[in-house]
Structures are given as structure tokens and as C-alpha cells.
């Protein structure tokens, strides 16, 4: 005997209630599918992670002890053909946190005067939120779940960001706590170079040594390098012939 739909055995009030639930579910499902359809291509390229290129300038090499002095982040965009490119650069000068160490050799290397009045530096908490807010927005707009830091020697940059997050007690760090995309490894694979300046030149990108070692310049050049490698890989993949898997013995002759 065929089963009888539940709605046929309920009162009119219950039937109306079930209809209302079904309608609400349909609306939510339609919205969900719309969001899936409207996801940016970059959301599926890196399994739901959004690459954000970051560079920091510091007062030393110890993320817990030495000052974080500059940070820059480059947001990326990807078109429907999978071509990735720079979209927006966000940057901030940062005040040394109370008790921070400032290594003179590091300051001479970067040319940063941490207390110069024209730096317009912000406290760490304000500076991080200045960077994190557009990163969080980009994650949401792209349909991704989290940001992954892209950097040249990315572990260094991520360590300083994580240490600053711990000091400032920020609860919503948009970056994955340990995963990174490191352009050192990518450039070594693509061009046989690991130094940023040499890798950038090998990729056919202009490099100005006088502008190097500022967070904005280094981040934008690292972003260009990352995009070049990803786009070249896409071109390489498209040109490869389709690989037909061998027939298994059980599939016949």
C-alpha cells in the first residue's frame, strides 16, 4: 500500500505550518545556491582559502621580543579565466609595543626611524585591525573560509603577526595560524631563484633596489611574483594533453 503524505493526515493549521516551513526552507536553499553561484573563481582555486600577500618590517628577528614596525597586505583578484592579479594594497606604520626591542642593525637595514613624527604610526591593535578588516571583507566577498598568508619567507611574517595578535588579544585573526604559501619555494621551482630581487627579475618584473625593504614595495613585488607563477602554471596546465588512464585488466581486452 502506498504511503500517505503527512500533510493529508493533518489538520488545516498544521498543514499551513508545514507549508510555511517548506517555503522558508526553499527560500534559504535558493539563497544558499545563489551564494554558491556568486562565489568568486578564487574560492575554488585554493580549496576555499583566500591568498593574501603580506610583508612586515621589524626591529629584529624575534617575533615575541622585537618590534613590529610596518605591515602591508595585498588583496588579490581572479577573473573567470583563472588569471590572478593585484587588486588592493593596505598598509600601516606601527608604534613599537611597550618594552619592544629595537635592533640597530635591523633598523639600519630597513632605514626605519621608529619614532619619526611623519610615520603617522598606529598602536599594534589599531594597526592590525586596519589590515584585518578589509581582509575579513575580502574573505566574505570571495566566498572563501579563511585567508592564507602569502610571503617571501612567509613563516617570518606570519610569526610576527601571530605574536602581535597574542599581545593585542585579537580574537578573530583572519589568517590561518600556520599554513602559508611561500614564494621562496614557488620561485625556486619556477625560476631557480630564492632571493626576492632575483626571483622578481627572473619572472620578468621590474625591480628597484632603492625602493626595496619598505613593506608596501616588497609586498607588491611579492604579489606580482606569486601571480606570475600561478598564471604561468595555469597556462602550462591548459597546454598539457589529456591523460587517458590505462585500462584495468578486469575491464576486458
LUMKE-815509 format. One record per residue (C-alpha): residue number from 0; residue in three letters; x, y, z. Coordinates in steps of 0.05 Angstrom, whole numbers. Layout:
// residues N
{seq: NUM&type: ALA&x: X&y: Y&z: Z}
...
This chain:
// residues 253
{seq: 0&type: UNK&x: 0&y: 0&z: 0}
{seq: 1&type: UNK&x: 29&y: 68&z: -19}
{seq: 2&type: UNK&x: 49&y: 115&z: 38}
{seq: 3&type: UNK&x: 4&y: 174&z: 52}
{seq: 4&type: UNK&x: 36&y: 243&z: 53}
{seq: 5&type: UNK&x: 37&y: 272&z: 123}
{seq: 6&type: UNK&x: 2&y: 336&z: 100}
{seq: 7&type: UNK&x: -60&y: 295&z: 81}
{seq: 8&type: UNK&x: -69&y: 269&z: 151}
{seq: 9&type: UNK&x: -60&y: 335&z: 189}
{seq: 10&type: UNK&x: -107&y: 390&z: 208}
{seq: 11&type: UNK&x: -111&y: 453&z: 166}
{seq: 12&type: UNK&x: -69&y: 491&z: 218}
{seq: 13&type: UNK&x: -13&y: 440&z: 219}
{seq: 14&type: UNK&x: -15&y: 435&z: 143}
{seq: 15&type: UNK&x: -6&y: 510&z: 138}
{seq: 16&type: UNK&x: 51&y: 507&z: 188}
{seq: 17&type: UNK&x: 87&y: 453&z: 147}
{seq: 18&type: UNK&x: 76&y: 494&z: 84}
{seq: 19&type: UNK&x: 107&y: 554&z: 118}
{seq: 20&type: UNK&x: 168&y: 513&z: 139}
{seq: 21&type: UNK&x: 176&y: 485&z: 69}
{seq: 22&type: UNK&x: 171&y: 555&z: 39}
{seq: 23&type: UNK&x: 224&y: 582&z: 87}
{seq: 24&type: UNK&x: 269&y: 523&z: 71}
{seq: 25&type: UNK&x: 261&y: 536&z: -4}
{seq: 26&type: UNK&x: 280&y: 610&z: 5}
{seq: 27&type: UNK&x: 341&y: 592&z: 47}
{seq: 28&type: UNK&x: 363&y: 539&z: -3}
{seq: 29&type: UNK&x: 354&y: 587&z: -61}
{seq: 30&type: UNK&x: 396&y: 639&z: -25}
{seq: 31&type: UNK&x: 449&y: 587&z: -9}
{seq: 32&type: UNK&x: 453&y: 564&z: -81}
{seq: 33&type: UNK&x: 456&y: 636&z: -104}
{seq: 34&type: UNK&x: 515&y: 648&z: -58}
{seq: 35&type: UNK&x: 550&y: 586&z: -85}
{seq: 36&type: UNK&x: 539&y: 610&z: -156}
{seq: 37&type: UNK&x: 564&y: 680&z: -139}
{seq: 38&type: UNK&x: 628&y: 657&z: -107}
{seq: 39&type: UNK&x: 690&y: 686&z: -139}
{seq: 40&type: UNK&x: 733&y: 638&z: -180}
{seq: 41&type: UNK&x: 789&y: 645&z: -129}
{seq: 42&type: UNK&x: 746&y: 609&z: -77}
{seq: 43&type: UNK&x: 752&y: 543&z: -114}
{seq: 44&type: UNK&x: 824&y: 552&z: -137}
{seq: 45&type: UNK&x: 856&y: 544&z: -67}
{seq: 46&type: UNK&x: 804&y: 497&z: -35}
{seq: 47&type: UNK&x: 766&y: 554&z: -1}
{seq: 48&type: UNK&x: 827&y: 593&z: 23}
{seq: 49&type: UNK&x: 840&y: 664&z: 1}
{seq: 50&type: UNK&x: 913&y: 681&z: -11}
{seq: 51&type: UNK&x: 933&y: 749&z: 18}
{seq: 52&type: UNK&x: 1003&y: 774&z: 5}
{seq: 53&type: UNK&x: 1037&y: 803&z: 67}
{seq: 54&type: UNK&x: 1104&y: 834&z: 84}
{seq: 55&type: UNK&x: 1126&y: 861&z: 152}
{seq: 56&type: UNK&x: 1185&y: 904&z: 172}
{seq: 57&type: UNK&x: 1211&y: 893&z: 242}
{seq: 58&type: UNK&x: 1262&y: 915&z: 293}
{seq: 59&type: UNK&x: 1295&y: 847&z: 295}
{seq: 60&type: UNK&x: 1284&y: 773&z: 284}
{seq: 61&type: UNK&x: 1249&y: 752&z: 348}
{seq: 62&type: UNK&x: 1173&y: 760&z: 339}
{seq: 63&type: UNK&x: 1159&y: 759&z: 414}
{seq: 64&type: UNK&x: 1213&y: 807&z: 434}
{seq: 65&type: UNK&x: 1227&y: 853&z: 374}
{seq: 66&type: UNK&x: 1181&y: 908&z: 349}
{seq: 67&type: UNK&x: 1133&y: 901&z: 291}
{seq: 68&type: UNK&x: 1143&y: 967&z: 254}
{seq: 69&type: UNK&x: 1107&y: 962&z: 186}
{seq: 70&type: UNK&x: 1057&y: 916&z: 154}
{seq: 71&type: UNK&x: 1028&y: 915&z: 84}
{seq: 72&type: UNK&x: 977&y: 868&z: 53}
{seq: 73&type: UNK&x: 957&y: 860&z: -20}
{seq: 74&type: UNK&x: 888&y: 833&z: -37}
{seq: 75&type: UNK&x: 884&y: 791&z: -100}
{seq: 76&type: UNK&x: 831&y: 782&z: -152}
{seq: 77&type: UNK&x: 818&y: 726&z: -202}
{seq: 78&type: UNK&x: 777&y: 731&z: -266}
{seq: 79&type: UNK&x: 733&y: 677&z: -297}
{seq: 80&type: UNK&x: 792&y: 651&z: -337}
{seq: 81&type: UNK&x: 832&y: 639&z: -273}
{seq: 82&type: UNK&x: 880&y: 697&z: -283}
{seq: 83&type: UNK&x: 901&y: 724&z: -216}
{seq: 84&type: UNK&x: 925&y: 796&z: -205}
{seq: 85&type: UNK&x: 935&y: 850&z: -153}
{seq: 86&type: UNK&x: 872&y: 885&z: -130}
{seq: 87&type: UNK&x: 885&y: 930&z: -70}
{seq: 88&type: UNK&x: 943&y: 947&z: -23}
{seq: 89&type: UNK&x: 932&y: 963&z: 50}
{seq: 90&type: UNK&x: 989&y: 986&z: 95}
{seq: 91&type: UNK&x: 1004&y: 1015&z: 163}
{seq: 92&type: UNK&x: 1064&y: 1040&z: 203}
{seq: 93&type: UNK&x: 1064&y: 1013&z: 274}
{seq: 94&type: UNK&x: 1088&y: 1040&z: 340}
{seq: 95&type: UNK&x: 1136&y: 994&z: 378}
{seq: 96&type: UNK&x: 1097&y: 958&z: 432}
{seq: 97&type: UNK&x: 1116&y: 976&z: 504}
{seq: 98&type: UNK&x: 1182&y: 944&z: 522}
{seq: 99&type: UNK&x: 1197&y: 923&z: 450}
{seq: 100&type: UNK&x: 1269&y: 911&z: 430}
{seq: 101&type: UNK&x: 1297&y: 951&z: 371}
{seq: 102&type: UNK&x: 1358&y: 921&z: 339}
{seq: 103&type: UNK&x: 1402&y: 976&z: 309}
{seq: 104&type: UNK&x: 1427&y: 931&z: 252}
{seq: 105&type: UNK&x: 1356&y: 916&z: 231}
{seq: 106&type: UNK&x: 1337&y: 989&z: 233}
{seq: 107&type: UNK&x: 1397&y: 1008&z: 191}
{seq: 108&type: UNK&x: 1379&y: 953&z: 141}
{seq: 109&type: UNK&x: 1307&y: 977&z: 133}
{seq: 110&type: UNK&x: 1321&y: 1051&z: 142}
{seq: 111&type: UNK&x: 1263&y: 1058&z: 191}
{seq: 112&type: UNK&x: 1263&y: 1110&z: 246}
{seq: 113&type: UNK&x: 1210&y: 1082&z: 293}
{seq: 114&type: UNK&x: 1197&y: 1148&z: 327}
{seq: 115&type: UNK&x: 1198&y: 1195&z: 267}
{seq: 116&type: UNK&x: 1137&y: 1241&z: 273}
{seq: 117&type: UNK&x: 1119&y: 1236&z: 199}
{seq: 118&type: UNK&x: 1110&y: 1160&z: 203}
{seq: 119&type: UNK&x: 1039&y: 1170&z: 229}
{seq: 120&type: UNK&x: 1046&y: 1103&z: 264}
{seq: 121&type: UNK&x: 988&y: 1069&z: 298}
{seq: 122&type: UNK&x: 988&y: 1025&z: 361}
{seq: 123&type: UNK&x: 991&y: 950&z: 345}
{seq: 124&type: UNK&x: 918&y: 936&z: 359}
{seq: 125&type: UNK&x: 894&y: 993&z: 315}
{seq: 126&type: UNK&x: 944&y: 975&z: 261}
{seq: 127&type: UNK&x: 924&y: 902&z: 259}
{seq: 128&type: UNK&x: 850&y: 919&z: 255}
{seq: 129&type: UNK&x: 866&y: 968&z: 199}
{seq: 130&type: UNK&x: 894&y: 909&z: 160}
{seq: 131&type: UNK&x: 847&y: 854&z: 184}
{seq: 132&type: UNK&x: 782&y: 890&z: 169}
{seq: 133&type: UNK&x: 789&y: 892&z: 93}
{seq: 134&type: UNK&x: 819&y: 821&z: 95}
{seq: 135&type: UNK&x: 757&y: 795&z: 130}
{seq: 136&type: UNK&x: 713&y: 831&z: 80}
{seq: 137&type: UNK&x: 752&y: 801&z: 22}
{seq: 138&type: UNK&x: 744&y: 731&z: 51}
{seq: 139&type: UNK&x: 668&y: 741&z: 56}
{seq: 140&type: UNK&x: 661&y: 773&z: -13}
{seq: 141&type: UNK&x: 701&y: 718&z: -47}
{seq: 142&type: UNK&x: 662&y: 661&z: -13}
{seq: 143&type: UNK&x: 726&y: 635&z: 20}
{seq: 144&type: UNK&x: 731&y: 608&z: 90}
{seq: 145&type: UNK&x: 798&y: 637&z: 113}
{seq: 146&type: UNK&x: 858&y: 676&z: 90}
{seq: 147&type: UNK&x: 926&y: 644&z: 78}
{seq: 148&type: UNK&x: 987&y: 688&z: 83}
{seq: 149&type: UNK&x: 1030&y: 692&z: 21}
{seq: 150&type: UNK&x: 1100&y: 717&z: 33}
{seq: 151&type: UNK&x: 1173&y: 712&z: 15}
{seq: 152&type: UNK&x: 1199&y: 672&z: 75}
{seq: 153&type: UNK&x: 1126&y: 672&z: 97}
{seq: 154&type: UNK&x: 1138&y: 638&z: 164}
{seq: 155&type: UNK&x: 1176&y: 701&z: 187}
{seq: 156&type: UNK&x: 1117&y: 747&z: 170}
{seq: 157&type: UNK&x: 1065&y: 701&z: 200}
{seq: 158&type: UNK&x: 1105&y: 693&z: 265}
{seq: 159&type: UNK&x: 1106&y: 768&z: 276}
{seq: 160&type: UNK&x: 1032&y: 775&z: 260}
{seq: 161&type: UNK&x: 1014&y: 717&z: 307}
{seq: 162&type: UNK&x: 1057&y: 747&z: 363}
{seq: 163&type: UNK&x: 1023&y: 815&z: 354}
{seq: 164&type: UNK&x: 955&y: 782&z: 354}
{seq: 165&type: UNK&x: 972&y: 748&z: 420}
{seq: 166&type: UNK&x: 996&y: 814&z: 451}
{seq: 167&type: UNK&x: 934&y: 852&z: 430}
{seq: 168&type: UNK&x: 885&y: 795&z: 447}
{seq: 169&type: UNK&x: 851&y: 798&z: 379}
{seq: 170&type: UNK&x: 801&y: 741&z: 376}
{seq: 171&type: UNK&x: 786&y: 740&z: 302}
{seq: 172&type: UNK&x: 852&y: 732&z: 266}
{seq: 173&type: UNK&x: 831&y: 721&z: 193}
{seq: 174&type: UNK&x: 896&y: 685&z: 175}
{seq: 175&type: UNK&x: 907&y: 611&z: 181}
{seq: 176&type: UNK&x: 951&y: 601&z: 243}
{seq: 177&type: UNK&x: 1006&y: 561&z: 209}
{seq: 178&type: UNK&x: 993&y: 547&z: 135}
{seq: 179&type: UNK&x: 1026&y: 594&z: 84}
{seq: 180&type: UNK&x: 1042&y: 600&z: 10}
{seq: 181&type: UNK&x: 1117&y: 615&z: 8}
{seq: 182&type: UNK&x: 1143&y: 649&z: -55}
{seq: 183&type: UNK&x: 1213&y: 626&z: -37}
{seq: 184&type: UNK&x: 1194&y: 554&z: -53}
{seq: 185&type: UNK&x: 1150&y: 574&z: -112}
{seq: 186&type: UNK&x: 1204&y: 617&z: -143}
{seq: 187&type: UNK&x: 1256&y: 563&z: -133}
{seq: 188&type: UNK&x: 1211&y: 515&z: -171}
{seq: 189&type: UNK&x: 1191&y: 563&z: -226}
{seq: 190&type: UNK&x: 1255&y: 603&z: -237}
{seq: 191&type: UNK&x: 1311&y: 571&z: -197}
{seq: 192&type: UNK&x: 1316&y: 633&z: -153}
{seq: 193&type: UNK&x: 1303&y: 643&z: -79}
{seq: 194&type: UNK&x: 1324&y: 716&z: -66}
{seq: 195&type: UNK&x: 1265&y: 762&z: -77}
{seq: 196&type: UNK&x: 1301&y: 812&z: -122}
{seq: 197&type: UNK&x: 1330&y: 757&z: -166}
{seq: 198&type: UNK&x: 1264&y: 718&z: -169}
{seq: 199&type: UNK&x: 1226&y: 781&z: -189}
{seq: 200&type: UNK&x: 1275&y: 797&z: -244}
{seq: 201&type: UNK&x: 1274&y: 724&z: -268}
{seq: 202&type: UNK&x: 1198&y: 730&z: -273}
{seq: 203&type: UNK&x: 1206&y: 790&z: -319}
{seq: 204&type: UNK&x: 1183&y: 840&z: -267}
{seq: 205&type: UNK&x: 1217&y: 907&z: -255}
{seq: 206&type: UNK&x: 1257&y: 914&z: -191}
{seq: 207&type: UNK&x: 1281&y: 979&z: -159}
{seq: 208&type: UNK&x: 1333&y: 967&z: -105}
{seq: 209&type: UNK&x: 1324&y: 1037&z: -77}
{seq: 210&type: UNK&x: 1251&y: 1023&z: -61}
{seq: 211&type: UNK&x: 1264&y: 955&z: -31}
{seq: 212&type: UNK&x: 1255&y: 939&z: 43}
{seq: 213&type: UNK&x: 1192&y: 980&z: 51}
{seq: 214&type: UNK&x: 1132&y: 938&z: 68}
{seq: 215&type: UNK&x: 1089&y: 964&z: 11}
{seq: 216&type: UNK&x: 1141&y: 956&z: -44}
{seq: 217&type: UNK&x: 1163&y: 887&z: -22}
{seq: 218&type: UNK&x: 1091&y: 863&z: -14}
{seq: 219&type: UNK&x: 1070&y: 887&z: -83}
{seq: 220&type: UNK&x: 1131&y: 856&z: -116}
{seq: 221&type: UNK&x: 1118&y: 791&z: -78}
{seq: 222&type: UNK&x: 1045&y: 794&z: -101}
{seq: 223&type: UNK&x: 1067&y: 804&z: -174}
{seq: 224&type: UNK&x: 1115&y: 745&z: -167}
{seq: 225&type: UNK&x: 1061&y: 700&z: -137}
{seq: 226&type: UNK&x: 1011&y: 719&z: -191}
{seq: 227&type: UNK&x: 1061&y: 708&z: -247}
{seq: 228&type: UNK&x: 1077&y: 637&z: -221}
{seq: 229&type: UNK&x: 1004&y: 618&z: -213}
{seq: 230&type: UNK&x: 985&y: 646&z: -281}
{seq: 231&type: UNK&x: 1043&y: 611&z: -316}
{seq: 232&type: UNK&x: 1023&y: 546&z: -282}
{seq: 233&type: UNK&x: 952&y: 555&z: -308}
{seq: 234&type: UNK&x: 979&y: 565&z: -378}
{seq: 235&type: UNK&x: 1023&y: 504&z: -372}
{seq: 236&type: UNK&x: 966&y: 461&z: -347}
{seq: 237&type: UNK&x: 920&y: 482&z: -404}
{seq: 238&type: UNK&x: 972&y: 463&z: -455}
{seq: 239&type: UNK&x: 981&y: 392&z: -429}
{seq: 240&type: UNK&x: 948&y: 336&z: -468}
{seq: 241&type: UNK&x: 891&y: 300&z: -433}
{seq: 242&type: UNK&x: 918&y: 239&z: -397}
{seq: 243&type: UNK&x: 876&y: 177&z: -410}
{seq: 244&type: UNK&x: 881&y: 128&z: -352}
{seq: 245&type: UNK&x: 904&y: 57&z: -371}
{seq: 246&type: UNK&x: 850&y: 3&z: -376}
{seq: 247&type: UNK&x: 849&y: -43&z: -317}
{seq: 248&type: UNK&x: 856&y: -118&z: -331}
{seq: 249&type: UNK&x: 787&y: -130&z: -303}
{seq: 250&type: UNK&x: 756&y: -83&z: -354}
{seq: 251&type: UNK&x: 767&y: -131&z: -412}
{seq: 252&type: UNK&x: 812&y: -130&z: -473}
